[in-house]
Amino acid sequence: MEPRAEKLPRPRVEALDEILGTPFKVLDDGMVRLVDYMGDDAAVVQAARVSYGAGTKKVSDDRGLIRYLLRHRHTTPFEMCELKLHVRVPMDAWRQWIRHRTASVNEYSTRYSVAIDAAQQTASDQWRTQSVDNKQGSADSLPLETGQGFSESEAAFQQRARDLYQERIEAGVAREQARKDLPLCTYTEAYWKVNLHNLLHFLALRMDQHAQQEIRDYATIIGREIVARWVPLTWEAFEDYRFGALHLSATETDILAAVGAGDIEAAQAIARDAGWLKISAKTGNLLRNRERMEVEAKLQRLNLTVPWQS
């Protein structure tokens, strides 16, 4: 007796087909475009219900299952879907991007080809100050007059670096050596193929407000212009359970429970035991503590009292 084998159609997403190959502009000269895709929301469900095949459940059932899978971190079904993107991105942002070692990547080679003649330029109103609270982050914008001076010197530096590179190329210097003084603002291009599970992890980190603005711009385009069209049920669940959610540690949960019960002293004691309420001998104020600051933000988001500020 031959095994039962039903022919399954290739998943097509009309909203995604409409933008296939269309570049989305990012920054001043960057872009993201969808090259190809595999799977859709139904493919996630199909993988989870492997014995059912396709078309056996209602959309409402599919939505419920996808939300269950994402909520409880059952990740394998999401790995059955993939995107292939073509990106054009400054090298400094690309360095952060490529740290996500969960994708297949092929990047433009400046050993084989002449470097892309484009560099990211910063507008006068886009220069940012260093964050006081976050050593790797930025804060407010610099004054426009100050930014204008930086933009002008940036343009002059970029042009000189490109001229130096071009002089070496025309003199016959090997491309692999001629490139060494190109600035990190130089654009590179790559094909980036990633499954949906790893893509959602990338987006959760790089769309976050603490991510560098430049890579956040890329992540936002990928998420809201591509992924949201591709797998709308998964995207809805991602925004609900991952991107827009609050995650609580055991200690934070205990503090919230104490605050909810109106027991401020108990909440303070829990925070004190966690080492969050140490006092500076010099100023008499609370010492800076990253964990405490994070739970304060969560309490404020929930309109709850911060017990050590009451």
MOTA-V815258 format. One record per pair of residues at least 12 apart in sequence whose C-alpha atoms are under 8 Angstrom apart, sorted by sequence separation. I is the first residue (numbers start at 0). J is the second residue. If there is no record, write none. Layout:
I & J
I & J
This chain:
20 & 32
21 & 33
41 & 53
127 & 139
128 & 140
206 & 218
254 & 266
19 & 32
20 & 33
127 & 140
128 & 141
164 & 177
205 & 218
206 & 219
253 & 266
254 & 267
275 & 288
19 & 33
20 & 34
126 & 140
127 & 141
164 & 178
18 & 33
19 & 34
125 & 140
126 & 141
254 & 269
275 & 290
19 & 35
124 & 140
125 & 141
164 & 180
202 & 218
253 & 269
254 & 270
275 & 291
44 & 61
124 & 141
164 & 181
201 & 218
202 & 219
124 & 142
124 & 143
250 & 269
41 & 61
44 & 64
123 & 143
126 & 146
160 & 180
161 & 181
202 & 222
250 & 270
44 & 65
123 & 144
125 & 146
160 & 181
270 & 291
43 & 65
123 & 145
124 & 146
160 & 182
123 & 146
124 & 147
250 & 273
122 & 146
123 & 147
40 & 65
122 & 147
123 & 148
157 & 182
123 & 149
10 & 37
11 & 38
12 & 39
123 & 150
10 & 38
11 & 39
122 & 150
9 & 38
10 & 39
47 & 76
89 & 118
121 & 150
46 & 76
89 & 119
120 & 150
10 & 41
10 & 42
44 & 76
121 & 153
43 & 76
46 & 79
120 & 153
42 & 76
43 & 77
120 & 154
207 & 242
43 & 79
42 & 79
43 & 80
42 & 80
199 & 237
203 & 241
118 & 157
203 & 242
267 & 306
266 & 306
267 & 307
38 & 79
39 & 80
37 & 79
38 & 80
264 & 306
37 & 80
38 & 81
251 & 294
255 & 298
263 & 306
36 & 80
37 & 81
259 & 303
7 & 52
36 & 81
37 & 82
116 & 161
258 & 303
7 & 53
36 & 82
258 & 304
35 & 82
36 & 83
34 & 82
35 & 83
258 & 306
33 & 82
34 & 83
35 & 84
33 & 83
34 & 84
33 & 84
34 & 85
32 & 84
33 & 85
245 & 297
31 & 84
32 & 85
31 & 85
32 & 86
31 & 86
30 & 86
31 & 87
29 & 86
30 & 87
29 & 87
30 & 88
28 & 87
29 & 88
29 & 89
113 & 174
112 & 174
110 & 173
111 & 174
110 & 174
111 & 175
114 & 178
120 & 184
109 & 174
110 & 175
119 & 184
109 & 175
118 & 184
119 & 185
118 & 185
119 & 186
117 & 185
118 & 186
109 & 178
116 & 185
117 & 186
115 & 185
116 & 186
115 & 186
115 & 187
114 & 187
136 & 209
136 & 210
137 & 211
136 & 211
107 & 187
106 & 187
107 & 188
106 & 188
107 & 189
106 & 189
105 & 189
106 & 190
104 & 189
105 & 190
104 & 190
105 & 191
104 & 191
103 & 191
104 & 192
28 & 117
102 & 191
103 & 192
28 & 118
102 & 192
103 & 193
28 & 119
102 & 193
27 & 119
91 & 183
101 & 193
102 & 194
26 & 119
27 & 120
90 & 183
91 & 184
89 & 183
90 & 184
93 & 187
89 & 184
90 & 185
102 & 197
89 & 185
90 & 186
101 & 197
89 & 186
90 & 187
88 & 186
89 & 187
87 & 186
88 & 187
87 & 187
88 & 188
87 & 188
86 & 188
87 & 189
99 & 201
85 & 188
86 & 189
85 & 189
86 & 190
85 & 190
86 & 191
84 & 190
85 & 191
83 & 190
84 & 191
83 & 191
84 & 192
83 & 192
82 & 192
83 & 193
81 & 192
82 & 193
81 & 193
82 & 194
81 & 194
82 & 195
80 & 194
81 & 195
79 & 194
80 & 195
78 & 194
79 & 195
77 & 194
78 & 195
77 & 195
78 & 196
96 & 214
77 & 196
78 & 197
95 & 214
75 & 196
92 & 213
74 & 196
92 & 214
29 & 186
69 & 233
66 & 232
70 & 236
65 & 232
66 & 233
69 & 236
65 & 233
69 & 237
62 & 232
66 & 236
70 & 240
62 & 233
65 & 236
69 & 240
31 & 217
26 & 213
31 & 220
40 & 229
26 & 216
31 & 221
39 & 229
40 & 230
25 & 216
39 & 230
40 & 231
25 & 217
33 & 225
40 & 232
40 & 233
25 & 220
23 & 220
15 & 225
15 & 228
14 & 228
15 & 229
14 & 229
12 & 229
